[in-house]
Amino acid sequence: MTANTTGNGNGGPLEGAVIAVAGAGGPAGRAALLTLAEAGAVVVASDADAARLAEAVDAARYAHGGATVTGDIVDLLDLEATRDWVDKTEKEFGRIDGMVHLVGGWRGAKSFTETDLADWDFLEKLLIRTVQHTSIAFHDALLRSDRGRFVLVSQSGAAKPTANNAAYNAGKAAAEAWTLALADSFRKVGGDDGPRAAAAILIVKALVHDAMRAERPNAKFAGFTDVKELAEAIAGVWDRPAREVNGQRLWLTPKP
């Protein structure tokens, strides 16, 4: 495969990198698109919501004139559709250097015994199945890159589950375990030379953005991570060697 000339031409630290962002239509996705485009990357975004995706892509393009930011509606619950997205992206841009997984959702209960197991069915698809499909589909492409990264965003409750968040915390814990297995695959393929690609987990307590602050001006949001800070941390995963970040939980909030 002949690599196309890619990049936003701004000489940023990610100039020439091609990074896919799943779940790009939410506040965290919007921040990630902006930050990655600003760093020089070509950003390939996906979301299940066409309107939100178009808005996020347009905002990133507008903020960074000349930035290459594209959007695709992809059913990440369909492994073949996810693989098709990878193939399309690699053919168009010549390489894939990253997958950032921002697909999320939340369901909670008043107490442990009041947990609705239908919530587990819902969360298993969003929090686990999408991680399984993206990691399997992107695995080989990331290994073909000289700086491939898979980034999962997780939540502190995976390490210390709470009674009312049993389904959510269990889903996040499973997604983390799956991502660590991906990291082990990268380690084994790398052999004595160390991993060429890396899978890392960024952990937050919760996320906050400007609209939330505007709605609740007196709220402290203690321990929350601003989506802009999260985006900077995502981009920062490429600043460190694969061996250093592969299989690591990188905490953006104090450990519970």
N, C-alpha and C positions, 0 to 999 in steps of 0.2 A: 504494500500500500504506500502510495506517495503522499506524504503529509502536505497539506495545503498551507499556505502562509496565513497564519491566523494571529489574532491579537488586536487590541484596540489602539496600538500605536502610541500609547502614552508613556511607554518605558517603565511601567509599574512592575512591582515584584512578581506579578503573575502574568506578565506579557507573554503571549503565545500559548498559555494554558487554555484548555477547553474543559469547562466544568459544568456538569449537569446538576440541577437543583430540583429535587422532587418536593412537592408541596409548596410551590413558590408563591402562591397567591395570598397567603396570610401575611401578617405584619412581620414575622421573622423572615419569611421568604422574600418579601420586598426589601428588607434591610440587607439580606444576603446578596440579592441581585445587584443592588447599588454598590455595595462594598467590593464585590468581586469584579464588577465592571470597572470600577475606579482603579482597582489594582492591575488592570490590563487584561483580564481574562475574557475570553469568549464565553458567554453564559447561555446555557441551553436549559430553559425552564420548563417545568411541567406542573400541571394542577388538574384536578377533576372539574373545577369551576372555570368555565371559559371566560366569563366576564372578569372575575378576579385576576385570572392569569393575564389577560390582555392589559388590564390596568397596571399590574405590576411590571410587565415587560415595557410598556410605554413609559412608565415613570423612570425606569432605569436608563432607557435610551435617551430620554429628554434630559436627565440629570448629567449624563456623560455623552456629549455630542460625539458621534462617530462610533459609539460603543456597539459591539455586536452582541445583541441580546435577542434570543429567539424563544418562542413559546410553542409547546406542543400539548395537546390534550392526550394523555396516556392513561390507560386503565392499568394501574400498577397491581391490580388483583389478578391480572392475566399475565402469566409468565411469558408467553409468546409475544404479546403486545409490548412487554417491557424489553424483550430481546430485540424486537423490531426497532424500538426507539434507539437502542444502543447501536444497532447496525446502521440506521439512518444517520445518526450523529457522527459516527466514525467515518462513514463514506463522505459526508458533507464537509467535515472539518479536518479529516485526516488523523485524528487522535482523540483520546478522551483521557484527561488527567485527573478527573475527580467526580465523585458522586456525593452530594450533600443531601442527606435524608431529613426532611422537615415535615413529613406527613405526620399529623397528630390528631388527637381527639381525646375527649375526657368524658367519663361517666363515673358518678360517685353514688353513695348511699348514705342514709342517715346512720346506719349501724352495720356491723358485720353480717348479722343474720338477715338484714333487710336487703342485702345485695341481690340485685336482679341479674340472674345469669344470662339474660338476653344482652346485658351490657358487655359481658365477656365476649359474646359472639360478635358484637359490633367492634370492640376494641382489638380483638384478635386479628381482624382483617386489617384495620388501620395501622396498628402498632407493630404487628409481627409479620403478617403475610407480605406487606409492602417491603419490609426490610429483607425478607427472604428472597423475594423476586428481584429487587434491585441489586442485592449483593451477588446473587447467582449470575444475573445478566451482565453486570459490569465487571465481574471478576477478571476475566481474561483481558479485556480492554485496558483495565487499570494496570495489569502486569506488563502490557506492551508499552506503557508510558514509562518515562524515566523519573516521574514524580507522582505516580498514581496515589490518590487518597480517597478513602471511603469515610465519610464523617456522619456519625449518628448523634442526634441530640436527644439526651435522656433526662430523667428527672430524679431528684434525690430520693424520692420514695421507693425507688427500685432497691436501694440499699437498706432502707428502714421503712417497711410497709406500715400503713396505718389501717385500722379496722374498717373505716368507711371508704377506703380507696383500694380494696383488695383486688378488684379486677384490673384497675388502671395500673397499680404498682406491679402486679404480676405480669401484665403485658409488657411494661417497660423493662422488667428484669429479664424476660425472655428475649426481648429485642437486643439487650446488652449481651446476653450469652451468645446469641447468634452472631453478633458482630465480632465478639472475641474469637469465635470459631473461624470467621473469615480472616481475622488477623493471624491465627495459627496457620491457616493455609498459605498466606503470604510469607510467613516465616519459613515454612517447610519448603516452599518453592525456591526461596532465596538461598537456602543451604548455608554453607560456610561464609558466603559473601554477605549474608544478612538480607532482609527483605528489600525488594525493589519498590514495592508498594506498601501502603500502611492503612490500617483500619483503626480509627480512634473514636472515642466516645466523649462528647462534651456534656457535662452534667449541670443542670440548673435546678433551682427550687421552683421557680416560676418565671414567666417572662412579663415584662412591662413595656409599653410603648407610649408615645405622646398622646394618643387619643384616650388611653386609660387614665393618664394623669389629668387630662382636661376634664374628664367625667368625674373624677374623684380628687379634686385639688388638695384635700386635706389628708389623703391617705399616705402612709409612710412607705408601703411596698417593701418592707424590710426583707432583705435577703433576695429580692427579685433581681433578675438580670435584664438590663435594657436590651432590646432587640439589636440595637446598634453595637453594643458591646459583644453580644453573641456573634454578630456578623464579623467583627474584627477577630474574634477568637477562631472562627471558622477559617478565615483567610490565613490566620497565623499557623494553622496546621501545616501549610506548605513551606513555612519558614524553617521548620525543623526537620532533621534527617528522618527517613522512614524508620530506621532502627529505634529512634528515640521516642516516636509517637505510636508505633504499631502496638496494638493491644493495650493501650493505656486509657484509663478513665481520667479525663482532665476536668477538674472541678472548677466551676465558675461561681460557686457558692460554698460556704463552709460545710464540711462533711457533717452529717447528722450524728 
